[in-house]
């Protein structure tokens, strides 16, 4: 890495990444592996076929305790956290007064606390936001002594059960504190690839040893940020900073499902007036899947045009999908063009190229629901 990158933060697995031959790049203030010698396409296809191990330790881990933790957190997110039973996890978003999204996050009811996983690039702002807005009766603890690994793919459960048989009992979006290979871990059956898999919060001191044990299994390969991005794009999952940000609302982002029935009726979260109005009357634009014709990918910021050549939107994430064997993208279009099957054009290298609005995901989700 270049000298100016020497000040980047390092995860507990940094030395292992270098040993494995990873290409390291700056990402959200950390030195992270973008790919290993297997290459992005090989890592992507391996994860879909067997199991991939990802270092996601740059993500923020936070614990909220106190008797008012649920009610206070519900003021900041539109999800129904009160209904979340111990050992269950939910995807949600921090919203702002104008209805836009400050960050997306995972919320787990860990019994005596709420365990949150927040995005690396947003975690400092998220901490400030929570400290400023969570009221009395809530304590916030930043967990910085734990790494976070993600084991994803159809063989993930089989592999992890060799070290901790009880993980086989977990269903999608469930959580448990489980000893894995002698280390006390927080395990959630979740992930961001569309595959079955687990996110494992492990003490920093044990992270490398656990990663080596998992990588020693025949089914497991180390996977970098490049394949992580193509996997989540095929799964139709949003990347914060690309597909959702402080200019988009959950309704525009096609995330209506994160706003539960009670919260729709009661409101009481930041931006509720804007978001509930959009739920009732519709938003002016919507996130959609886009399938370009031909082989040319449409990258971020590519302009989307209608049949008359008028600007109707913009690509937010785009690239090649190894599983679907072709270019794929997600973007925002004016609501009248959001119906699957709608023909559009994409301005790629100064030339209008045909594409079509399609249903998401591009690759089917294969979560374990029991």
N, C-alpha and C positions, 0 to 999 in steps of 0.2 A: 504493500500500500504506500501511497505517496506520503511525504513528511507531514504535509498539512492535515493529513487524516490521522496522525498519530494520537491526537487528543480525543478521538472517538471512544465512546464507552465500549466495554467488552463484556459479553455475557460469560457465564461460567464455562461455556463450551468453546470459547474462542480458540484455545490451543488445539482442541480436537478438530475443529473445522480446518485449521491450517494443516494439521497432520494429515487430514483426509484429502488434501489437495484442493480445497474450496477456493473459488475466486471470491475474495472479500470486497465488499463495497460499503460505502456509507449509507445508512438507512435509519432515519428517525434518530440521529445522533449516535447510533451504534455502528460498529463494524460487524457486518452480517454476511453470511454466505449467500451469493446469488445463484451459484451452481457449483456442482462437483464434477469430477471427470466424466461421469455418465452423461452429462449434458441435460439441458432443460427438457427437451422432448423425451429423452430416456427416463428421466426422473418422473415426469408426468405420467407416462404410460406404466411405469413400474408401480406407482402409487395406485393407479386404477386397477392393476392386475394383482398386486400383492400387498405390500405395506411400506409406507414411507415415514421416516422420522424427521420431524421439523424442530428446529430451535426457535421458539417464539418467546424467549425469555425477555425480549425487549418490551413486551407488553407489560402494562401496569397491573399489579395485583393489590387489591384494597380490601380491608375488612371493616365493616360497620357493625358496631355493637351499641347496646342501649335499648331501653324499652320503647323508644319512639322511632326506631330505625326504619320500620316499614312505612309508617305514615309520612315521615320526613322525606324518604327517598321517593315516595309516590308524588311529591310536589315537583320533582325534577324530571320524572319519566312518565310516559303515558300508559305503561303496562300495569296490569293488575298484580301487584306484588303481594298483596294481602292474601290472595288465593294460592300463592305458591307454597306448597307443602314442604316440610323438611326433606332435604335430599333431592330437590327438583331445581332445575335451571331454566332461565328464560332469557331470550334475546330482547333487548329494548334499546332506547336511545335517550340521551340527555337532550331535551328541547329547550329552546330559548323563547323569550317573550314574543318574538315575531313568528313563532311556529317552526323556525328552522332548526337544524340538527347540529348540536355542538359536538357530539360524538355518539357512536353506537357502542354497546357494551353487553356483556353477559352478566346476569345476576343469579346467584345461587343462594337458596335458603340453606345455610349450613347448620341449622338448628339454633345455636346460641348466637348466631351472627348472620350477616349477609356478606357473601364473598363476591367481589366484583372483579371482572377482568376488562380493562380498558385499553384503548389503542396507544401504542408507543408515542406517536407524534403528538397526541392530545393529552397525555396523562398529567403533565404539569398544569395545564389549564383546567382539566377535570378536577384535580385536587383543589385548586383555588376555588372553583365553582362550588364544589361540595362544601368546603369549609365555610364559604360565605353564605350558603343557603340552607344547609342542614341546621335545624334548630336545636333547642335544648334537648338533652336526653339522648344524644347520639355522639359516639366517639368514632373517629376515623383513624385507622392504622394503615400506613403504607407498608406493604410487605416487600422488603427489598432483600431478604435473605433466602429467597426461593427462586429457582429457575422454573421455566415452563416449557415442557416438551409436548409435541403433538405427534401421536402415532396414528396414521390414517391409512385406510385401505381395507379391502375385503378380508385380509388375513390379520388385521390388527388385533381383533379379540382373541384369536387363536394364539398369537404370539404372546400377548400380555398375560393371558391366563396361565402360561407356563411359569410365570413369576408370582402371580397373584390370582388364584383360581376364582375368587369371588367377583372379579370384574365381569365375568360372563353373565352375572345376574343383573348387571346394570342395563337399563334401557336408555334409549336416546333422550338426551337432556336430563339425565339423572346424575347425582353426585354422591360420592362416599369418601370417607377417609380410610385409606387402604395401605397396608404395609406392602411395598413392592421391593423385592430383593433386599429386604432388611432396612428399607428407608420409609419413613412416614410420609405418605403422599396424599394430596387432595386430587381425586380423580373424577373427571366429568366425561361422560360419554357424549362427546360433541366434537366439533371441528369445523373447518372452513373449506372443505374440499368437495362436499357433497357425498363423501364416502362414510361408511361406518368408521368409528375411531374414537380416540380418547385424547383429552388434554390432561397432562399430568404436572401438577405443581409439586416440585421436589426440592428439598433443601439444597442450596448452592453447593455445599460440601459433598453432596452425593450425586450431583447431576451428571458429571462426566462418567462416573462408574456405571450409573444406570444406562446412560446413552450407549456406552461400550457394550454392555450386556445385550441390549436390544439390537444393536447393529451386528452383533455376532450371530444373530439368528439368520437362517438362510433367506427368509422372506423379506428382510428389512434392508433398505438402502437409505442413506442420508439424502435429504431433499432440501434444495435451496429456495430463495425467494422467487426466482423465475418461475419454477414449476408451481409454487404456491399460488402465484397470480393467475396462471393459465388454468389451474384446477378450479379456483373459486369463480373465475369468469365463466367457465363451462357450466358450473353449478348455478349460475345466475345470482351469485351472492355479491352484495355491495362491498366495495373497498372504500373506506372513509377517506375523503380527500379527492377521490375520483367521482364515484357514483352518488355519494351523499356528502353534504358539507353544510356550512352556515348560509348557503343560498338555497337550500332545498328543504322542503317539509317532508314528513313521513308519507303524506298522501301523494305528493308529487313523486316520491321515491318508490311508490307502489308497495309501501310497507303498512298498509291499513291494518293488516292482521296483528300487528304488535299493540294495537289499541283495543283493549278488551271491552266487552259489553258494559261492565260497570263504569269504567273510566269514560266511555262515550256518553253515558247517562249523567255522570256526576262531574266530569271535568276535573278541575283542581290541580292541573299541572301547567307548567310554563308553556305559553303559546296555545292554550286550550281553545281560546275563542277563534283563533285562525284555523287550527287543525280541525276542530269540530265543524266549523262552517264549510271547510273543504270536503269533509266526509259527507255532509248533507247535500251540498250543491255541486261538488266536483271541483277539481283544480284545473288550471288552464293548460297544464302540461303533465306528462307522465314518463317515468322510466320504462323503457321497453327493450326487448331483445331485437337485434338487427342481424340479419344474415346476408352478407354481401354475396353477390354472384361472382363467379370466377375465383381466382386465387389471391388477389391483392387484398391485404388486410387494411382495415380502416382504423387508424390510431386515434388516441385522445385528441379532442378538439376538432376532429373532422366535421365539416359542415354537412347537415342533412337538408335535402331539398325535396319539394313536392314535384309532381309531374309538370307543373308550370315553371319550374326553376326557382320557386320562392323558398326562402330560408324558413325551415320549420323546426330546426333543432340542432343538436350537437352530440357527437359521440363522446362518451366519458371514459369508457374502457374498451380497448379493442386489440385484437391480435389473432394468432393462429391457435385453434383448438386441436391438439393432437388426437384426442379421442374422436371428435367429429370429423377430423381430417379436412379442415377448411377454416377460412377466416370467420370470426365471430365478433360481436360487439354488443355493448349496451350503451344507450344514450337517452336523451330526453327529446320528445317531440311534442308539438302542439296536440292537444287532446283529441282533436278530430282526425288525427293521423295515427292514433295509438292502437287501433284494432289490428290483431294479427292478420296477415295476408295483405296489408296495405303496401303497395309498391312505392319505394322512395328512391332517391339518388344520393350518392355520397361523393363529395368533392375530394378525390384522391389525386394528389400531384397535379392539380389544376384541371382535372378531367372528371366529368360526372359519370359515375359508375353505378349500375343498377344494384338494388338491394331490396330486402323485404322485411317488414316488421313480423317478428315471430314470437311464439310463446316461449317463456323461460321455464325451466332451465334448458340449456343446450344438451347437457348430459343428465340422465335421470339420477335423482338422489337415491342413495342406497343406505339410509340410516336404519339402525336396528331398533325396531319398535316393539319387539317381543311377541 
